[in-house]
Every structure is written in structure tokens, then in C-alpha cells.
């Protein structure tokens, strides 16, 4: 829960303090790409841990981490939308 709240707060600050309207589609695409890359890297690393995880467990970890990072990216974009809205209201 704390990571989601932190992502939302950082997104609001990013949208508010950065002048102009942000391109949410680009932010979502970048979040998806980063989520997939981070998930696979951490999943592959978890296969080689000393605890002896199997390849199946590593794939499950990769998918789980990927989904979590994508959700955090979407929460960040929602925060950016809120920040853009607040910036627009301040200018009026």
C-alpha cells in the first residue's frame, strides 16, 4: 500500500510542478516496457538464488513483479493526471 501511495504522490507532484500537459500515453507505454524488463530481470535472478528456486518459480516471480510494476506505473499516471488538473485550476 505504501508504494502505491508513494507512486500517486510522486505522480501528482510530477504533473503539478512540470509545466504543460503531460503525455499520459507515453508515460503508460514507458511504464509497461520498464515493468516487463524489470520483471524478467528479477525473475531470472531469482532462479539463480541460493535458495534453489526452480525455473517455474522464477517465471511466476517475473510475471508477478511485472504486474506490480505495471500497476504502479498506472497509479503514477493517474497521479500525473491529478497534478495536471491541479496545475490547470491554479492557472485559472
N, C-alpha and C positions, 0 to 999 in steps of 0.2 A: 504494500500500500504506500509506503514512503517513497519508493522510486516513482510510482505513478504520480503522486502529488508533486514531487520534485520536477518531474518532466513537465507537468502542467504549469508550474510556477515559472520554470525556465522558458517555456513556450510563450507565456503571457509577457514576460519581460522582453523576450526577443521580438515579439510582434509590436510591443509598445515603444521600445526605445529605438528600433530601427525604422528610419523614416520611409514612408511609402508603403504601399500594399505589397505583401509578400506573395510569392507564387506557391500556393499550397500543393499543387500537383507535383512540382519539382521536389518539394520537401518530402512528400509521400513516397515518390519514386526513390529518392536517396535513402530514406528510412528502410524501404523494402530491400534495397541492394545491400545496405550495411547489415541489416538483420540476417539476411541469408549468408553473407560472408562470415560474420561473427559466429553464427550458429554452427556452420560447418567446421570452422577452425576449432572452436571449443569442443565440438563433438569428436573430431579426430584426435584432439589432445586427450580427451577423456578415455579413449581406447587404450592409450599407452600409459595410463596411470599405474602406479604400483599396486593398486587395489585389485587389478586383474579384471577389469570390466570387459565384457565381451563386445564384439562388433555391434551386436544388436542393441546393447545398452548405449553404446556411443551414438548410434543413429537416432535412438529415442532422445538422447540429450541434445543432439544437434537440432532436431525438429522442435523440441520444447524451448530451447534458447532462442531459436529463430522466431517462433511465435511470440515469445515475450518481448523481444526487441522490436518486432513489428507493432505490437500493441503500444509499447512506449513511444514509438515514432508517431503513431496516430494520435495519442494523447498530447504529444508535443505540438502537432499541427493544430489540434483543437485549441491549445493554449495560444498559438500564434494567431488564430482567428479571433480569439477574445482580445488579445493585445492590439490587433489591428482595429477592432471595433472601438476599444477604449481610446486609442490614438485619434480615430476619426471623430469621436464625440468630443475630445478635448479641443480639436481644431475648430469645431463649430461654435 
